[in-house]
Amino acid sequence: MDHGLMRGLFCLFLLVSLAGFCIADEAPGYSVYIQGGESSMTEDADGLMLVTIQDVVPYICLEFEKGDRLLPISDVTIFQFPLYAALVFSGTDGDSVSLIQISNLSLSDDNKDLTLQINPLEFYEGEMLKGYAHDAIAIEKISTETHKSIGVYMEVPAQTPSNIRVGCYYESNCIYKCVGYIGYYC
């Protein structure tokens, strides 16, 4: 067999196999948007920063490639941490963006206040929040007094959490209610 033909077939094989590895590089995911009112920043006993967001909108928006879905704000507690996020503080002076890593979060009993336990990010290597990375400033430089609202954009890897509520049941105000990522809410 001709050596040139063998080299060509070998190069074609390498090209096809390497292209397959490049495509499978990153797992798909989705982003979650949470909107709230005024916020405050404090430090806990362990030295981690806490961002408390007041007047949280009662729904979160999951943004998939194929569309969006609204879920109750209480479902924000099912995600596995840590998560990368962009905090967008909006006010009369414009917007301020900071990239963070959420270590944990908690929601008040009345679902009105959301507290994020965070670590500031010095750099971001992912894809979903890349649009916010070039405008990002250190969170320590942001003054919450001048901002009237905050948006939280979380990057969630496409892994099903182990504590997800799945199942369907009957409810008095709804004929049939399915709960979970693939379920629908009444």
C-alpha positions as a Markdown table, in Angstrom:
| # | Residue | x | y | z |
|---|---|---|---|---|
| 1 | Met | 0.0 | 0.0 | 0.0 |
| 2 | Asp | 1.2 | 3.5 | -0.8 |
| 3 | His | 2.8 | 5.3 | 2.2 |
| 4 | Gly | 1.1 | 8.6 | 1.2 |
| 5 | Leu | -2.3 | 7.0 | 1.3 |
| 6 | Met | -1.6 | 5.4 | 4.7 |
| 7 | Arg | -0.4 | 8.8 | 6.1 |
| 8 | Gly | -3.6 | 10.4 | 4.7 |
| 9 | Leu | -5.8 | 7.8 | 6.3 |
| 10 | Phe | -3.9 | 8.1 | 9.6 |
| 11 | Cys | -4.3 | 11.9 | 9.6 |
| 12 | Leu | -8.0 | 11.6 | 8.8 |
| 13 | Phe | -8.4 | 9.2 | 11.7 |
| 14 | Leu | -6.6 | 11.6 | 14.1 |
| 15 | Leu | -8.7 | 14.5 | 12.9 |
| 16 | Val | -12.0 | 12.7 | 13.5 |
| 17 | Ser | -11.0 | 11.3 | 16.9 |
| 18 | Leu | -9.6 | 14.6 | 18.1 |
| 19 | Ala | -12.7 | 16.5 | 17.0 |
| 20 | Gly | -14.8 | 14.1 | 19.0 |
| 21 | Phe | -12.8 | 14.8 | 22.1 |
| 22 | Cys | -13.1 | 18.5 | 21.7 |
| 23 | Ile | -16.9 | 18.4 | 21.4 |
| 24 | Ala | -17.2 | 16.4 | 24.6 |
| 25 | Asp | -15.0 | 18.8 | 26.6 |
| 26 | Glu | -17.7 | 20.6 | 28.6 |
| 27 | Ala | -20.9 | 19.3 | 30.2 |
| 28 | Pro | -24.0 | 21.4 | 29.4 |
| 29 | Gly | -25.7 | 23.4 | 32.1 |
| 30 | Tyr | -28.2 | 26.2 | 32.6 |
| 31 | Ser | -28.4 | 29.5 | 34.3 |
| 32 | Val | -30.7 | 30.6 | 37.0 |
| 33 | Tyr | -31.8 | 34.2 | 37.4 |
| 34 | Ile | -33.0 | 35.6 | 40.8 |
| 35 | Gln | -34.3 | 39.2 | 41.1 |
| 36 | Gly | -34.4 | 41.0 | 44.4 |
| 37 | Gly | -34.6 | 44.5 | 45.9 |
| 38 | Glu | -32.1 | 46.2 | 48.2 |
| 39 | Ser | -29.2 | 44.2 | 49.6 |
| 40 | Ser | -26.7 | 44.3 | 52.4 |
| 41 | Met | -23.2 | 42.8 | 52.9 |
| 42 | Thr | -21.8 | 41.5 | 56.2 |
| 43 | Glu | -19.2 | 39.0 | 57.3 |
| 44 | Asp | -19.9 | 35.9 | 59.3 |
| 45 | Ala | -17.9 | 34.4 | 62.2 |
| 46 | Asp | -15.8 | 32.3 | 59.7 |
| 47 | Gly | -14.8 | 35.3 | 57.7 |
| 48 | Leu | -17.0 | 34.6 | 54.8 |
| 49 | Met | -19.1 | 37.3 | 53.2 |
| 50 | Leu | -22.9 | 37.2 | 53.5 |
| 51 | Val | -25.1 | 39.0 | 51.0 |
| 52 | Thr | -28.7 | 39.4 | 52.1 |
| 53 | Ile | -31.2 | 40.3 | 49.4 |
| 54 | Gln | -34.5 | 41.7 | 50.4 |
| 55 | Asp | -37.9 | 41.5 | 48.6 |
| 56 | Val | -36.9 | 38.6 | 46.4 |
| 57 | Val | -39.3 | 37.9 | 43.5 |
| 58 | Pro | -41.3 | 34.7 | 44.3 |
| 59 | Tyr | -40.1 | 32.9 | 41.1 |
| 60 | Ile | -36.7 | 32.0 | 39.7 |
| 61 | Cys | -36.1 | 31.7 | 36.0 |
| 62 | Leu | -34.2 | 28.7 | 34.6 |
| 63 | Glu | -32.7 | 29.5 | 31.2 |
| 64 | Phe | -32.1 | 26.5 | 29.1 |
| 65 | Glu | -30.9 | 26.3 | 25.4 |
| 66 | Lys | -34.4 | 25.3 | 24.4 |
| 67 | Gly | -36.3 | 27.9 | 26.5 |
| 68 | Asp | -37.0 | 29.3 | 29.9 |
| 69 | Arg | -39.0 | 27.9 | 32.8 |
| 70 | Leu | -40.3 | 29.7 | 36.0 |
| 71 | Leu | -40.1 | 27.8 | 39.3 |
| 72 | Pro | -41.0 | 28.9 | 42.8 |
| 73 | Ile | -38.2 | 30.7 | 44.7 |
| 74 | Ser | -38.2 | 27.8 | 47.3 |
| 75 | Asp | -36.7 | 25.5 | 44.7 |
| 76 | Val | -33.4 | 27.5 | 44.8 |
| 77 | Thr | -32.4 | 25.4 | 47.8 |
| 78 | Ile | -32.1 | 22.2 | 45.8 |
| 79 | Phe | -29.0 | 23.1 | 43.9 |
| 80 | Gln | -25.6 | 21.6 | 44.9 |
| 81 | Phe | -23.0 | 24.0 | 46.0 |
| 82 | Pro | -20.6 | 25.6 | 45.3 |
| 83 | Leu | -21.9 | 27.6 | 42.3 |
| 84 | Tyr | -20.5 | 30.4 | 40.3 |
| 85 | Ala | -22.6 | 33.5 | 40.0 |
| 86 | Ala | -22.6 | 37.1 | 38.8 |
| 87 | Leu | -24.2 | 39.7 | 41.1 |
| 88 | Val | -25.6 | 42.7 | 39.2 |
| 89 | Phe | -26.2 | 45.6 | 41.4 |
| 90 | Ser | -28.5 | 48.2 | 39.7 |
| 91 | Gly | -29.0 | 51.8 | 40.8 |
| 92 | Thr | -29.2 | 55.4 | 39.7 |
| 93 | Asp | -25.4 | 55.4 | 39.0 |
| 94 | Gly | -25.7 | 52.4 | 36.7 |
| 95 | Asp | -24.9 | 48.8 | 37.1 |
| 96 | Ser | -22.0 | 47.2 | 39.1 |
| 97 | Val | -21.1 | 43.5 | 38.4 |
| 98 | Ser | -19.2 | 41.2 | 40.7 |
| 99 | Leu | -18.3 | 37.5 | 40.1 |
| 100 | Ile | -18.6 | 35.3 | 43.1 |
| 101 | Gln | -18.7 | 31.7 | 44.2 |
| 102 | Ile | -21.8 | 30.8 | 46.3 |
| 103 | Ser | -20.9 | 28.4 | 49.1 |
| 104 | Asn | -24.4 | 28.1 | 50.5 |
| 105 | Leu | -27.6 | 30.0 | 50.6 |
| 106 | Ser | -30.7 | 30.2 | 52.8 |
| 107 | Leu | -34.2 | 31.5 | 52.3 |
| 108 | Ser | -36.3 | 33.2 | 55.0 |
| 109 | Asp | -39.5 | 31.4 | 56.2 |
| 110 | Asp | -41.7 | 33.9 | 54.2 |
| 111 | Asn | -39.5 | 33.5 | 51.1 |
| 112 | Lys | -38.9 | 37.3 | 51.0 |
| 113 | Asp | -35.2 | 37.4 | 51.9 |
| 114 | Leu | -32.3 | 35.4 | 50.4 |
| 115 | Thr | -28.9 | 35.2 | 52.1 |
| 116 | Leu | -25.9 | 34.1 | 50.1 |
| 117 | Gln | -22.7 | 32.8 | 51.7 |
| 118 | Ile | -20.1 | 33.8 | 49.2 |
| 119 | Asn | -16.4 | 33.9 | 48.2 |
| 120 | Pro | -15.2 | 36.6 | 45.8 |
| 121 | Leu | -13.8 | 35.3 | 42.5 |
| 122 | Glu | -10.5 | 36.8 | 41.1 |
| 123 | Phe | -11.0 | 35.2 | 37.7 |
| 124 | Tyr | -13.6 | 33.1 | 35.9 |
| 125 | Glu | -12.9 | 30.3 | 33.4 |
| 126 | Gly | -16.4 | 29.1 | 32.6 |
| 127 | Glu | -18.6 | 30.0 | 29.6 |
| 128 | Met | -22.1 | 30.9 | 30.9 |
| 129 | Leu | -21.0 | 34.0 | 32.9 |
| 130 | Lys | -18.3 | 35.1 | 30.5 |
| 131 | Gly | -20.4 | 38.1 | 29.4 |
| 132 | Tyr | -20.2 | 39.6 | 32.9 |
| 133 | Ala | -16.5 | 38.9 | 33.4 |
| 134 | His | -15.1 | 41.9 | 31.5 |
| 135 | Asp | -17.2 | 44.4 | 33.5 |
| 136 | Ala | -16.7 | 42.7 | 36.9 |
| 137 | Ile | -15.2 | 44.5 | 39.9 |
| 138 | Ala | -14.3 | 43.3 | 43.3 |
| 139 | Ile | -17.3 | 42.9 | 45.5 |
| 140 | Glu | -15.5 | 44.8 | 48.3 |
| 141 | Lys | -15.6 | 47.9 | 46.2 |
| 142 | Ile | -19.4 | 47.8 | 45.7 |
| 143 | Ser | -21.5 | 50.0 | 47.9 |
| 144 | Thr | -24.9 | 48.6 | 48.5 |
| 145 | Glu | -26.3 | 51.9 | 49.7 |
| 146 | Thr | -26.4 | 53.3 | 46.2 |
| 147 | His | -28.1 | 50.3 | 44.6 |
| 148 | Lys | -31.9 | 49.7 | 44.7 |
| 149 | Ser | -32.0 | 46.2 | 43.2 |
| 150 | Ile | -29.9 | 43.2 | 42.6 |
| 151 | Gly | -29.9 | 40.4 | 40.0 |
| 152 | Val | -28.2 | 37.0 | 40.7 |
| 153 | Tyr | -27.2 | 35.0 | 37.7 |
| 154 | Met | -26.1 | 31.5 | 38.8 |
| 155 | Glu | -24.3 | 29.0 | 36.6 |
| 156 | Val | -25.7 | 25.5 | 37.4 |
| 157 | Pro | -24.0 | 22.4 | 36.0 |
| 158 | Ala | -26.4 | 19.9 | 34.4 |
| 159 | Gln | -26.3 | 17.4 | 37.2 |
| 160 | Thr | -29.4 | 16.2 | 38.9 |
| 161 | Pro | -29.2 | 17.0 | 42.6 |
| 162 | Ser | -29.6 | 14.0 | 44.9 |
| 163 | Asn | -32.2 | 15.8 | 47.1 |
| 164 | Ile | -34.6 | 16.8 | 44.2 |
| 165 | Arg | -38.3 | 16.5 | 44.9 |
| 166 | Val | -39.8 | 14.2 | 42.3 |
| 167 | Gly | -43.3 | 12.9 | 42.1 |
| 168 | Cys | -46.8 | 13.9 | 41.3 |
| 169 | Tyr | -49.6 | 14.4 | 43.8 |
| 170 | Tyr | -53.1 | 15.9 | 44.1 |
| 171 | Glu | -53.7 | 19.2 | 45.7 |
| 172 | Ser | -56.8 | 21.1 | 46.6 |
| 173 | Asn | -56.2 | 24.2 | 44.5 |
| 174 | Cys | -54.7 | 22.3 | 41.5 |
| 175 | Ile | -56.1 | 19.3 | 39.7 |
| 176 | Tyr | -52.7 | 17.6 | 39.4 |
| 177 | Lys | -49.3 | 18.9 | 40.3 |
| 178 | Cys | -46.0 | 17.5 | 39.2 |
| 179 | Val | -42.8 | 18.7 | 41.1 |
| 180 | Gly | -39.3 | 18.5 | 39.8 |
| 181 | Tyr | -37.1 | 19.8 | 36.9 |
| 182 | Ile | -39.3 | 18.2 | 34.3 |
| 183 | Gly | -42.6 | 18.8 | 36.1 |
| 184 | Tyr | -45.0 | 21.7 | 35.7 |
| 185 | Tyr | -46.4 | 24.0 | 38.4 |
| 186 | Cys | -50.0 | 25.2 | 38.6 |
